[in-house]
Amino acid sequence: MDSSNAAFHLAMGRFDAENARDPNMEEVRGLARPRELLYAERLSEWVLRLAPGASETLRLAARCQHICRWMIPRQSRPMTRAGYLRWRNDLKEFHAQTAAKILREAGYGEDIIQKVRELNLKKNFPGDAESRVLEDALCLVFLEFQFAALAGKMGEDKMINAVQKTWQKMTPAAQALALALPLGPKEKALVQRALQGAALAGASPSAAPAAAKPGEGGSTPSTTSTA
């Protein structure tokens, strides 16, 4: 499907407009940016880097993966393991419903809306090729932009576990890109320890648990996740 059509540009603009309302800011090169808008841009960039010919459906799914995520903060659910899982599930459904409404208003039919929903909810991962591209992009965004901050808040054992679970979900091509990321010395050491400890360097993608569990029992920022 040609992504030059009006519905595509309208939907992408609406996704960005919604994410631009995020009150949480992240500074990039001296400029404060809405966190979820920045996340959507980064995820889109990784998807296109991994799959330059990405379909319209995949590009839409990437842009709305975390749409309006700040509206359901981690603290809105019990700070327990069960509360964490409930929060993640509620977020996934919220993202999918919010995206579907915008896509419908932009003029998309139910077939495209359903495909975007399936990608957002990882319904066919890892069997579906597009779901693997999206998951690779999610993991790479986590490692490139969120890993260092999380490593400053969590213990080494938890971070090593997070890396191992992330690695299991990535394709070999994405793993190679991850190893080439400009991580700091501490982060590089954690990655190497994780891979050496579990012999995961050649692991195949699988439907493993989430890469990191921010906020499961504490107050780690709710946006640090590959959900």
MDAnalysis code that builds the backbone (N, CA, C; Angstrom):
import MDAnalysis as mda
import numpy as np

u = mda.Universe.empty(681, n_residues=227, atom_resindex=np.repeat(np.arange(227), 3), trajectory=True)
u.add_TopologyAttr("name", ["N", "CA", "C"] * 227)
u.add_TopologyAttr("resid", np.arange(1, 228))
u.add_TopologyAttr("resname", ["MET", "ASP", "SER", "SER", "ASN", "ALA", "ALA", "PHE", "HIS", "LEU", "ALA", "MET", "GLY", "ARG", "PHE", "ASP", "ALA", "GLU", "ASN", "ALA", "ARG", "ASP", "PRO", "ASN", "MET", "GLU", "GLU", "VAL", "ARG", "GLY", "LEU", "ALA", "ARG", "PRO", "ARG", "GLU", "LEU", "LEU", "TYR", "ALA", "GLU", "ARG", "LEU", "SER", "GLU", "TRP", "VAL", "LEU", "ARG", "LEU", "ALA", "PRO", "GLY", "ALA", "SER", "GLU", "THR", "LEU", "ARG", "LEU", "ALA", "ALA", "ARG", "CYS", "GLN", "HIS", "ILE", "CYS", "ARG", "TRP", "MET", "ILE", "PRO", "ARG", "GLN", "SER", "ARG", "PRO", "MET", "THR", "ARG", "ALA", "GLY", "TYR", "LEU", "ARG", "TRP", "ARG", "ASN", "ASP", "LEU", "LYS", "GLU", "PHE", "HIS", "ALA", "GLN", "THR", "ALA", "ALA", "LYS", "ILE", "LEU", "ARG", "GLU", "ALA", "GLY", "TYR", "GLY", "GLU", "ASP", "ILE", "ILE", "GLN", "LYS", "VAL", "ARG", "GLU", "LEU", "ASN", "LEU", "LYS", "LYS", "ASN", "PHE", "PRO", "GLY", "ASP", "ALA", "GLU", "SER", "ARG", "VAL", "LEU", "GLU", "ASP", "ALA", "LEU", "CYS", "LEU", "VAL", "PHE", "LEU", "GLU", "PHE", "GLN", "PHE", "ALA", "ALA", "LEU", "ALA", "GLY", "LYS", "MET", "GLY", "GLU", "ASP", "LYS", "MET", "ILE", "ASN", "ALA", "VAL", "GLN", "LYS", "THR", "TRP", "GLN", "LYS", "MET", "THR", "PRO", "ALA", "ALA", "GLN", "ALA", "LEU", "ALA", "LEU", "ALA", "LEU", "PRO", "LEU", "GLY", "PRO", "LYS", "GLU", "LYS", "ALA", "LEU", "VAL", "GLN", "ARG", "ALA", "LEU", "GLN", "GLY", "ALA", "ALA", "LEU", "ALA", "GLY", "ALA", "SER", "PRO", "SER", "ALA", "ALA", "PRO", "ALA", "ALA", "ALA", "LYS", "PRO", "GLY", "GLU", "GLY", "GLY", "SER", "THR", "PRO", "SER", "THR", "THR", "SER", "THR", "ALA"])
u.atoms.positions = np.array([
    [0.850, -1.200, 0.000],
    [0.000, 0.000, 0.000],
    [0.881, 1.243, 0.000],
    [0.544, 2.219, -0.805],
    [1.343, 3.434, -0.936],
    [1.105, 4.344, 0.263],
    [2.195, 4.649, 0.973],
    [2.052, 5.473, 2.175],
    [2.009, 6.957, 1.860],
    [1.768, 7.308, 0.606],
    [1.646, 8.725, 0.243],
    [0.203, 9.189, 0.344],
    [-0.710, 8.288, 0.672],
    [-2.119, 8.662, 0.683],
    [-2.458, 9.564, 1.863],
    [-3.579, 10.241, 1.740],
    [-3.993, 11.244, 2.725],
    [-4.262, 10.636, 4.097],
    [-4.838, 9.436, 4.118],
    [-5.160, 8.810, 5.399],
    [-3.893, 8.556, 6.213],
    [-2.846, 8.116, 5.549],
    [-1.586, 7.840, 6.244],
    [-1.044, 9.109, 6.895],
    [-0.960, 10.178, 6.137],
    [-0.404, 11.419, 6.666],
    [-1.294, 12.012, 7.758],
    [-2.596, 11.857, 7.603],
    [-3.516, 12.350, 8.624],
    [-3.342, 11.574, 9.921],
    [-3.272, 10.243, 9.818],
    [-3.120, 9.411, 11.011],
    [-1.789, 9.674, 11.707],
    [-0.722, 9.751, 10.938],
    [0.594, 10.001, 11.532],
    [0.625, 11.362, 12.227],
    [0.005, 12.358, 11.606],
    [-0.060, 13.676, 12.218],
    [-0.861, 13.667, 13.512],
    [-1.954, 12.897, 13.515],
    [-2.775, 12.789, 14.725],
    [-2.022, 12.072, 15.838],
    [-1.305, 11.007, 15.486],
    [-0.505, 10.305, 16.494],
    [0.506, 11.266, 17.127],
    [1.184, 12.019, 16.282],
    [2.198, 12.953, 16.786],
    [1.570, 14.058, 17.632],
    [0.413, 14.538, 17.208],
    [-0.260, 15.600, 17.962],
    [-0.660, 15.110, 19.353],
    [-1.124, 13.873, 19.431],
    [-1.498, 13.319, 20.734],
    [-0.271, 13.166, 21.620],
    [0.799, 12.609, 21.062],
    [2.007, 12.398, 21.857],
    [2.695, 13.705, 22.230],
    [2.465, 14.748, 21.442],
    [3.050, 16.059, 21.747],
    [2.435, 16.664, 23.005],
    [1.314, 16.118, 23.467],
    [0.667, 16.622, 24.678],
    [1.290, 16.046, 25.957],
    [2.252, 15.138, 25.804],
    [2.901, 14.537, 26.966],
    [3.563, 15.630, 27.817],
    [3.184, 15.752, 29.083],
    [3.790, 16.786, 29.940],
    [5.205, 16.425, 30.385],
    [5.602, 15.181, 30.205],
    [6.950, 14.740, 30.582],
    [7.920, 15.072, 29.460],
    [8.974, 15.778, 29.809],
    [9.930, 16.246, 28.813],
    [11.267, 15.515, 28.928],
    [11.912, 15.376, 27.788],
    [13.255, 14.810, 27.730],
    [14.121, 15.759, 26.914],
    [15.274, 16.083, 27.450],
    [16.144, 17.037, 26.760],
    [17.022, 16.341, 25.732],
    [17.011, 16.866, 24.520],
    [17.833, 16.335, 23.428],
    [18.552, 17.503, 22.774],
    [19.864, 17.479, 22.849],
    [20.689, 18.558, 22.291],
    [20.211, 19.932, 22.756],
    [19.903, 20.022, 24.037],
    [19.514, 21.288, 24.632],
    [18.071, 21.683, 24.427],
    [17.288, 20.829, 23.764],
    [15.885, 21.143, 23.483],
    [14.972, 20.169, 24.215],
    [14.006, 20.684, 24.965],
    [13.051, 19.838, 25.677],
    [11.999, 19.317, 24.699],
    [11.845, 17.995, 24.669],
    [10.870, 17.367, 23.767],
    [9.895, 16.528, 24.576],
    [8.605, 16.489, 24.170],
    [7.653, 15.592, 24.831],
    [8.149, 14.146, 24.722],
    [8.207, 13.455, 25.830],
    [8.844, 12.144, 25.875],
    [8.236, 11.136, 24.905],
    [6.910, 11.045, 24.872],
    [6.303, 10.028, 24.012],
    [6.384, 10.386, 22.527],
    [6.419, 11.655, 22.215],
    [6.629, 12.048, 20.822],
    [8.038, 11.657, 20.392],
    [8.992, 11.899, 21.245],
    [10.377, 11.536, 20.961],
    [10.507, 10.024, 20.824],
    [9.838, 9.293, 21.701],
    [9.883, 7.828, 21.633],
    [9.323, 7.334, 20.301],
    [8.197, 7.897, 19.881],
    [7.576, 7.482, 18.623],
    [8.492, 7.765, 17.434],
    [9.150, 8.889, 17.462],
    [10.086, 9.239, 16.391],
    [11.258, 8.268, 16.352],
    [11.796, 7.960, 17.516],
    [12.925, 7.039, 17.586],
    [12.536, 5.638, 17.131],
    [11.355, 5.191, 17.545],
    [10.902, 3.867, 17.142],
    [10.690, 3.810, 15.630],
    [10.094, 4.863, 15.077],
    [9.890, 4.929, 13.628],
    [11.217, 4.896, 12.879],
    [12.195, 5.623, 13.396],
    [13.505, 5.662, 12.753],
    [14.164, 4.289, 12.752],
    [14.058, 3.561, 13.842],
    [14.649, 2.233, 13.896],
    [13.921, 1.265, 12.969],
    [12.594, 1.362, 12.897],
    [11.838, 0.497, 11.985],
    [12.297, 0.708, 10.549],
    [12.451, 1.959, 10.159],
    [12.877, 2.256, 8.788],
    [14.332, 1.872, 8.552],
    [15.132, 1.921, 9.583],
    [16.524, 1.484, 9.438],
    [16.580, -0.029, 9.261],
    [15.756, -0.745, 9.992],
    [15.725, -2.199, 9.906],
    [15.025, -2.684, 8.635],
    [14.014, -1.938, 8.225],
    [13.224, -2.328, 7.053],
    [12.895, -1.078, 6.240],
    [13.823, -0.628, 5.388],
    [13.604, 0.593, 4.600],
    [12.312, 0.578, 3.788],
    [11.869, -0.597, 3.407],
    [10.621, -0.703, 2.649],
    [9.439, -1.085, 3.517],
    [9.471, -0.702, 4.796],
    [8.409, -1.076, 5.736],
    [7.034, -0.706, 5.210],
    [6.087, -1.583, 5.426],
    [4.725, -1.354, 4.954],
    [4.065, -0.199, 5.695],
    [3.007, 0.295, 5.115],
    [2.240, 1.359, 5.755],
    [1.729, 0.920, 7.127],
    [1.272, -0.316, 7.201],
    [0.757, -0.843, 8.462],
    [1.822, -0.849, 9.550],
    [3.021, -1.299, 9.203],
    [4.109, -1.346, 10.175],
    [4.522, 0.056, 10.603],
    [4.561, 0.985, 9.676],
    [4.932, 2.356, 10.017],
    [3.881, 2.998, 10.924],
    [2.630, 2.708, 10.684],
    [1.571, 3.213, 11.556],
    [1.696, 2.623, 12.959],
    [1.921, 1.320, 13.019],
    [2.026, 0.647, 14.317],
    [3.185, 1.197, 15.134],
    [4.305, 1.455, 14.472],
    [5.463, 1.999, 15.181],
    [5.164, 3.378, 15.755],
    [4.438, 4.177, 15.003],
    [4.201, 5.559, 15.435],
    [3.225, 5.644, 16.607],
    [2.401, 4.627, 16.790],
    [1.388, 4.705, 17.850],
    [1.608, 3.675, 18.953],
    [2.749, 3.021, 18.975],
    [2.982, 1.927, 19.916],
    [2.769, 2.336, 21.369],
    [3.216, 3.538, 21.734],
    [3.074, 4.018, 23.113],
    [2.198, 5.263, 23.193],
    [1.245, 5.407, 22.319],
    [0.475, 6.643, 22.235],
    [-0.195, 6.991, 23.569],
    [0.033, 8.213, 24.015],
    [-0.558, 8.748, 25.253],
    [-0.253, 7.887, 26.485],
    [0.917, 7.297, 26.516],
    [1.280, 6.362, 27.584],
    [1.234, 6.999, 28.971],
    [1.506, 8.279, 29.049],
    [1.540, 8.951, 30.358],
    [0.175, 9.000, 31.027],
    [-0.884, 8.747, 30.276],
    [-2.231, 8.847, 30.839],
    [-2.549, 7.728, 31.829],
    [-1.768, 6.643, 31.766],
    [-1.953, 5.562, 32.743],
    [-0.613, 5.339, 33.424],
    [-0.291, 6.142, 34.431],
    [1.011, 6.006, 35.101],
    [1.099, 4.717, 35.905],
    [2.317, 4.272, 36.104],
    [2.538, 3.026, 36.870],
    [1.882, 3.113, 38.233],
    [1.911, 4.277, 38.837],
    [1.365, 4.434, 40.193],
    [-0.154, 4.283, 40.251],
    [-0.801, 4.193, 39.093],
    [-2.264, 4.036, 39.078],
    [-2.696, 2.599, 39.354],
    [-1.738, 1.695, 39.425],
    [-2.014, 0.296, 39.735],
    [-1.163, -0.108, 40.936],
    [-1.569, -1.137, 41.672],
    [-0.804, -1.548, 42.856],
    [0.665, -1.799, 42.531],
    [1.551, -1.380, 43.437],
    [2.988, -1.530, 43.223],
    [3.447, -2.930, 43.626],
    [2.856, -3.904, 42.972],
    [3.154, -5.316, 43.199],
    [3.351, -5.975, 41.844],
    [3.795, -7.212, 41.863],
    [3.957, -7.957, 40.602],
    [2.628, -8.044, 39.854],
    [1.560, -8.387, 40.573],
    [0.241, -8.483, 39.938],
    [-0.199, -7.114, 39.404],
    [0.078, -6.060, 40.183],
    [-0.277, -4.718, 39.748],
    [0.501, -4.293, 38.528],
    [1.764, -4.702, 38.470],
    [2.602, -4.395, 37.306],
    [2.051, -5.055, 36.044],
    [1.699, -6.330, 36.142],
    [1.169, -7.041, 34.983],
    [-0.170, -6.450, 34.538],
    [-0.988, -6.069, 35.497],
    [-2.260, -5.430, 35.164],
    [-2.013, -4.108, 34.443],
    [-1.050, -3.322, 34.955],
    [-0.709, -2.042, 34.332],
    [-0.260, -2.240, 32.883],
    [0.609, -3.196, 32.643],
    [1.088, -3.450, 31.287],
    [-0.044, -3.858, 30.356],
    [-0.906, -4.742, 30.831],
    [-2.021, -5.189, 29.999],
    [-3.002, -4.048, 29.723],
    [-3.272, -3.243, 30.738],
    [-4.166, -2.101, 30.558],
    [-3.582, -1.097, 29.564],
    [-2.266, -0.875, 29.661],
    [-1.602, 0.038, 28.733],
    [-1.727, -0.458, 27.296],
    [-1.443, -1.731, 27.078],
    [-1.498, -2.287, 25.722],
    [-2.884, -2.092, 25.110],
    [-3.905, -2.379, 25.897],
    [-5.264, -2.230, 25.383],
    [-5.603, -0.760, 25.143],
    [-5.158, 0.101, 26.033],
    [-5.385, 1.540, 25.879],
    [-4.726, 2.067, 24.611],
    [-3.467, 1.679, 24.390],
    [-2.773, 2.110, 23.177],
    [-3.522, 1.643, 21.932],
    [-3.923, 0.381, 21.931],
    [-4.595, -0.187, 20.761],
    [-5.924, 0.512, 20.494],
    [-6.685, 0.772, 21.538],
    [-7.984, 1.424, 21.365],
    [-7.823, 2.877, 20.913],
    [-6.860, 3.570, 21.491],
    [-6.623, 4.964, 21.109],
    [-6.187, 5.054, 19.655],
    [-5.280, 4.173, 19.262],
    [-4.805, 4.154, 17.880],
    [-5.931, 3.803, 16.911],
    [-6.755, 2.837, 17.272],
    [-7.849, 2.411, 16.398],
    [-8.833, 3.557, 16.147],
    [-9.127, 4.314, 17.177],
    [-10.042, 5.450, 17.039],
    [-9.487, 6.473, 16.039],
    [-8.194, 6.776, 16.170],
    [-7.569, 7.752, 15.272],
    [-7.527, 7.220, 13.844],
    [-7.177, 5.956, 13.688],
    [-7.123, 5.365, 12.349],
    [-8.494, 5.376, 11.686],
    [-9.513, 5.077, 12.463],
    [-10.883, 5.073, 11.928],
    [-11.280, 6.481, 11.495],
    [-10.961, 7.470, 12.311],
    [-11.292, 8.855, 11.978],
    [-10.491, 9.365, 10.779],
    [-9.304, 8.765, 10.563],
    [-8.481, 9.163, 9.423],
    [-8.963, 8.535, 8.126],
    [-9.879, 7.579, 8.227],
    [-10.456, 6.984, 7.025],
    [-10.013, 5.566, 6.723],
    [-9.304, 4.938, 7.641],
    [-8.855, 3.571, 7.405],
    [-9.976, 2.566, 7.641],
    [-9.914, 1.477, 6.877],
    [-10.871, 0.395, 7.040],
    [-10.476, -0.529, 8.172],
    [-11.392, -1.404, 8.538],
    [-11.161, -2.279, 9.681],
    [-10.034, -3.267, 9.448],
    [-9.729, -3.589, 8.194],
    [-8.642, -4.531, 7.939],
    [-7.297, -3.954, 8.371],
    [-7.025, -2.707, 8.007],
    [-5.775, -2.063, 8.411],
    [-5.759, -1.834, 9.921],
    [-6.885, -1.396, 10.456],
    [-6.959, -1.150, 11.901],
    [-6.641, -2.428, 12.673],
    [-7.171, -3.552, 12.210],
    [-6.916, -4.826, 12.877],
    [-5.454, -5.231, 12.775],
    [-4.843, -5.007, 11.622],
    [-3.431, -5.359, 11.452],
    [-2.533, -4.516, 12.360],
    [-2.849, -3.222, 12.469],
    [-2.079, -2.358, 13.368],
    [-2.262, -2.824, 14.810],
    [-3.483, -3.161, 15.157],
    [-3.766, -3.640, 16.513],
    [-2.954, -4.900, 16.829],
    [-2.915, -5.822, 15.890],
    [-2.178, -7.068, 16.106],
    [-0.688, -6.802, 16.302],
    [-0.154, -5.840, 15.550],
    [1.250, -5.472, 15.733],
    [1.472, -4.819, 17.090],
    [0.588, -3.894, 17.463],
    [0.712, -3.215, 18.753],
    [0.656, -4.205, 19.918],
    [-0.212, -5.197, 19.790],
    [-0.406, -6.167, 20.870],
    [0.504, -7.381, 20.748],
    [1.352, -7.409, 19.709],
    [2.302, -8.514, 19.486],
    [1.585, -9.852, 19.376],
    [0.446, -9.848, 18.719],
    [-0.378, -11.048, 18.630],
    [0.320, -12.192, 17.901],
    [1.100, -11.861, 16.878],
    [1.697, -12.900, 16.047],
    [3.216, -12.984, 16.179],
    [3.755, -12.432, 17.263],
    [5.191, -12.505, 17.508],
    [5.545, -13.863, 18.117],
    [6.617, -14.516, 17.645],
    [7.608, -14.058, 16.672],
    [7.399, -14.576, 15.251],
    [6.259, -15.225, 15.001],
    [6.064, -15.832, 13.693],
    [5.908, -14.865, 12.540],
    [5.335, -13.710, 12.814],
    [5.096, -12.719, 11.761],
    [6.332, -11.847, 11.557],
    [6.750, -11.677, 10.296],
    [7.978, -10.931, 9.993],
    [7.896, -9.482, 10.448],
    [6.758, -8.838, 10.255],
    [6.636, -7.429, 10.658],
    [6.662, -7.283, 12.176],
    [6.092, -8.256, 12.874],
    [6.130, -8.190, 14.340],
    [7.563, -8.313, 14.846],
    [8.395, -9.042, 14.116],
    [9.796, -9.181, 14.516],
    [10.560, -7.879, 14.270],
    [10.255, -7.199, 13.165],
    [10.890, -5.897, 12.913],
    [10.518, -4.915, 14.015],
    [9.242, -4.870, 14.362],
    [8.796, -3.945, 15.399],
    [9.434, -4.283, 16.742],
    [9.520, -5.557, 17.069],
    [10.133, -5.952, 18.331],
    [11.621, -5.613, 18.347],
    [12.296, -5.854, 17.237],
    [13.705, -5.468, 17.146],
    [13.862, -3.964, 17.392],
    [12.995, -3.172, 16.771],
    [13.068, -1.722, 16.933],
    [12.808, -1.318, 18.377],
    [11.836, -1.943, 19.018],
    [11.542, -1.650, 20.418],
    [12.754, -1.951, 21.306],
    [13.375, -3.085, 21.066],
    [14.537, -3.467, 21.865],
    [15.709, -2.527, 21.628],
    [15.907, -2.110, 20.387],
    [17.015, -1.216, 20.074],
    [16.799, 0.176, 20.658],
    [15.569, 0.656, 20.658],
    [15.272, 1.935, 21.311],
    [15.570, 1.831, 22.806],
    [15.170, 0.737, 23.409],
    [15.439, 0.527, 24.827],
    [16.938, 0.561, 25.109],
    [17.701, -0.199, 24.339],
    [19.145, -0.285, 24.578],
    [19.862, 1.027, 24.279],
    [19.457, 1.713, 23.225],
    [20.151, 2.933, 22.829],
    [19.807, 4.128, 23.715],
    [18.532, 4.255, 24.081],
    [18.095, 5.493, 24.726],
    [17.638, 5.360, 26.181],
    [17.302, 4.154, 26.633],
    [16.735, 4.002, 27.973],
    [17.590, 3.173, 28.921],
    [18.445, 2.363, 28.369],
    [19.223, 1.410, 29.147],
    [20.103, 2.088, 30.192],
    [20.804, 3.126, 29.787],
    [21.736, 3.792, 30.699],
    [21.019, 4.377, 31.911],
    [19.895, 5.047, 31.675],
    [19.151, 5.650, 32.784],
    [18.633, 4.577, 33.732],
    [18.148, 3.473, 33.162],
    [17.641, 2.388, 33.995],
    [18.766, 1.736, 34.794],
    [19.936, 1.621, 34.173],
    [21.082, 1.013, 34.853],
    [21.517, 1.838, 36.059],
    [21.233, 3.129, 36.021],
    [21.576, 3.995, 37.144],
    [20.626, 3.863, 38.310],
    [19.499, 3.175, 38.086],
    [18.481, 3.055, 39.124],
    [18.335, 1.634, 39.658],
    [18.735, 0.648, 38.867],
    [18.527, -0.750, 39.239],
    [19.857, -1.442, 39.505],
    [19.804, -2.528, 40.258],
    [20.998, -3.304, 40.559],
    [21.505, -4.045, 39.336],
    [22.767, -4.461, 39.386],
    [23.380, -5.123, 38.232],
    [22.678, -6.422, 37.865],
    [22.275, -7.197, 38.846],
    [21.626, -8.473, 38.552],
    [20.340, -8.265, 37.771],
    [19.559, -7.267, 38.167],
    [18.311, -6.985, 37.455],
    [18.589, -6.495, 36.041],
    [19.619, -5.688, 35.871],
    [19.949, -5.176, 34.549],
    [20.452, -6.293, 33.638],
    [21.242, -7.190, 34.183],
    [21.725, -8.324, 33.387],
    [20.545, -9.185, 32.945],
    [19.608, -9.389, 33.854],
    [18.404, -10.148, 33.509],
    [17.612, -9.439, 32.417],
    [17.526, -8.109, 32.500],
    [16.804, -7.335, 31.498],
    [17.465, -7.473, 30.133],
    [18.785, -7.403, 30.099],
    [19.503, -7.540, 28.832],
    [19.287, -8.931, 28.238],
    [19.358, -9.943, 29.067],
    [19.190, -11.307, 28.586],
    [17.803, -11.524, 27.983],
    [16.786, -11.000, 28.641],
    [15.423, -11.151, 28.128],
    [15.225, -10.340, 26.847],
    [15.852, -9.170, 26.792],
    [15.786, -8.369, 25.579],
    [16.464, -9.105, 24.432],
    [17.630, -9.652, 24.695],
    [18.423, -10.324, 23.662],
    [17.681, -11.510, 23.060],
    [16.953, -12.234, 23.895],
    [16.212, -13.408, 23.444],
    [15.138, -13.052, 22.422],
    [14.644, -11.833, 22.475],
    [13.557, -11.425, 21.582],
    [14.058, -10.855, 20.261],
    [15.362, -10.630, 20.138],
    [15.905, -9.951, 18.966],
    [16.426, -10.932, 17.919],
    [16.333, -10.526, 16.656],
    [16.917, -11.311, 15.582],
    [18.434, -11.142, 15.599],
    [19.173, -12.052, 14.977],
    [20.632, -11.899, 14.913],
    [21.067, -10.563, 14.308],
    [20.359, -10.082, 13.303],
    [20.718, -8.803, 12.685],
    [20.580, -7.656, 13.684],
    [19.504, -7.679, 14.475],
    [19.309, -6.632, 15.483],
    [20.320, -6.764, 16.607],
    [20.683, -7.989, 16.963],
    [21.701, -8.193, 17.985],
    [23.035, -7.577, 17.548],
    [23.370, -7.749, 16.269],
    [24.612, -7.172, 15.753],
    [24.573, -5.648, 15.823],
    [23.436, -5.065, 15.504],
    [23.289, -3.613, 15.596],
    [23.391, -3.159, 17.052],
    [22.826, -3.941, 17.957],
    [22.884, -3.595, 19.378],
    [24.327, -3.568, 19.876],
    [25.129, -4.506, 19.426],
    [26.521, -4.562, 19.855],
    [27.331, -3.386, 19.332],
    [26.827, -2.743, 18.277],
    [27.527, -1.591, 17.697],
    [27.039, -0.259, 18.250],
    [26.074, -0.281, 19.162],
    [25.558, 0.963, 19.726],
    [26.627, 1.658, 20.568],
    [26.624, 2.988, 20.579],
    [27.634, 3.737, 21.350],
    [27.276, 3.810, 22.836],
    [27.283, 2.662, 23.484],
    [26.970, 2.614, 24.911],
    [28.168, 3.060, 25.740],
    [27.886, 3.499, 26.952],
    [28.952, 3.871, 27.864],
    [29.670, 2.640, 28.391],
    [30.817, 2.822, 29.022],
    [31.592, 1.685, 29.545],
    [30.793, 0.789, 30.487],
    [30.026, 1.386, 31.395],
    [29.243, 0.597, 32.338],
    [28.199, -0.242, 31.612],
    [27.511, 0.373, 30.641],
    [26.466, -0.333, 29.918],
    [27.049, -1.445, 29.046],
    [28.191, -1.169, 28.411],
    [28.842, -2.196, 27.595],
    [29.245, -3.396, 28.457],
    [29.743, -3.102, 29.640],
    [30.152, -4.180, 30.545],
    [28.955, -5.021, 30.970],
    [27.829, -4.376, 31.241],
    [26.615, -5.107, 31.616],
    [26.139, -6.008, 30.489],
    [26.179, -5.483, 29.264],
    [25.770, -6.285, 28.103],
    [26.680, -7.498, 27.951],
    [27.981, -7.286, 28.039],
    [28.916, -8.395, 27.889],
    [28.723, -9.438, 28.986],
    [28.507, -8.989, 30.209],
    [28.272, -9.933, 31.307],
    [26.996, -10.719, 31.088],
    [25.981, -10.034, 30.592],
    [24.706, -10.704, 30.331],
    [24.853, -11.783, 29.265],
    [25.553, -11.448, 28.196],
    [25.705, -12.400, 27.101],
    [26.616, -13.561, 27.484],
    [27.673, -13.264, 28.213],
    [28.585, -14.324, 28.653],
    [27.900, -15.239, 29.663],
    [27.111, -14.638, 30.538],
    [26.471, -15.411, 31.593],
    [25.449, -16.397, 31.100],
    [24.750, -16.045, 30.020],
    [23.683, -16.925, 29.531],
    [23.969, -17.494, 28.152],
    [25.151, -17.192, 27.608],
    [25.529, -17.690, 26.279],
    [24.449, -17.383, 25.260],
    [24.012, -16.093, 25.238],
    [22.887, -15.704, 24.391],
    [23.300, -15.037, 23.093],
    [24.577, -14.934, 22.808],
    [25.014, -14.165, 21.650],
    [24.378, -14.635, 20.354],
    [24.062, -15.906, 20.261],
    [23.456, -16.400, 19.029],
    [22.025, -16.830, 19.219],
    [21.380, -16.332, 20.266],
    [20.010, -16.759, 20.575],
    [19.038, -16.313, 19.509],
    [18.001, -17.105, 19.329],
    [16.955, -16.764, 18.370],
    [15.835, -16.043, 19.077],
    [15.062, -15.200, 18.335],
    [13.950, -14.491, 18.963],
    [12.910, -15.463, 19.487],
    [12.318, -15.134, 20.603],
    [11.252, -15.943, 21.161],
    [10.301, -15.040, 21.890],
    [9.160, -15.565, 22.216],
    [8.169, -14.756, 22.925],
    [8.522, -14.708, 24.402],
    [9.670, -14.136, 24.692],
    [10.153, -14.041, 26.068],
    [9.422, -12.939, 26.808],
    [9.511, -12.902, 28.142],
    [8.899, -11.825, 28.906],
    [9.509, -10.486, 28.554],
    [8.919, -9.440, 29.099],
    [9.367, -8.081, 28.805],
    [10.828, -7.901, 29.150],
    [11.489, -7.041, 28.389],
    [12.913, -6.836, 28.577],
    [13.240, -6.279, 29.952],
    [12.453, -5.357, 30.410],
    [12.680, -4.778, 31.722],
    [11.346, -4.606, 32.399],
    [11.349, -4.611, 33.709],
    [10.106, -4.516, 34.443],
    [10.102, -3.267, 35.299],
    [10.100, -2.101, 34.669],
    [10.125, -0.859, 35.436],
    [8.873, -0.699, 36.273],
    [9.074, -0.311, 37.527],
    [7.922, -0.022, 38.366],
    [7.240, -1.241, 38.938],
    [7.828, -2.432, 38.745],
    [7.153, -3.625, 39.232],
    [6.908, -3.545, 40.732],
    [7.898, -3.020, 41.443],
    [7.687, -2.893, 42.882],
    [8.225, -1.572, 43.381],
    [8.533, -0.657, 42.469],
    [9.100, 0.608, 42.867],
    [8.635, 1.725, 41.976],
    [9.518, 2.712, 41.714],
    [9.081, 3.902, 41.011],
    [9.908, 4.212, 39.786],
    [10.479, 3.177, 39.131],
    [11.220, 3.398, 37.910],
    [10.300, 4.017, 36.871],
    [10.761, 4.959, 36.055],
    [9.899, 5.634, 35.091],
    [9.085, 4.677, 34.236],
    [7.808, 4.999, 34.047],
    [6.890, 4.079, 33.385],
    [7.124, 3.954, 31.897],
    [7.930, 4.815, 31.290],
    [8.113, 4.746, 29.857],
    [9.227, 3.801, 29.449],
    [10.008, 3.291, 30.382],
    [11.118, 2.430, 30.048],
    [10.639, 0.998, 29.923],
    [10.277, 0.605, 28.727],
    [9.704, -0.704, 28.484],
    [9.668, -0.996, 27.003],
    [9.659, -2.287, 26.657],
    [9.499, -2.650, 25.255],
    [8.074, -3.093, 24.965],
    [7.149, -2.795, 25.865],
    [5.764, -3.194, 25.652],
    [5.163, -2.507, 24.457],
])
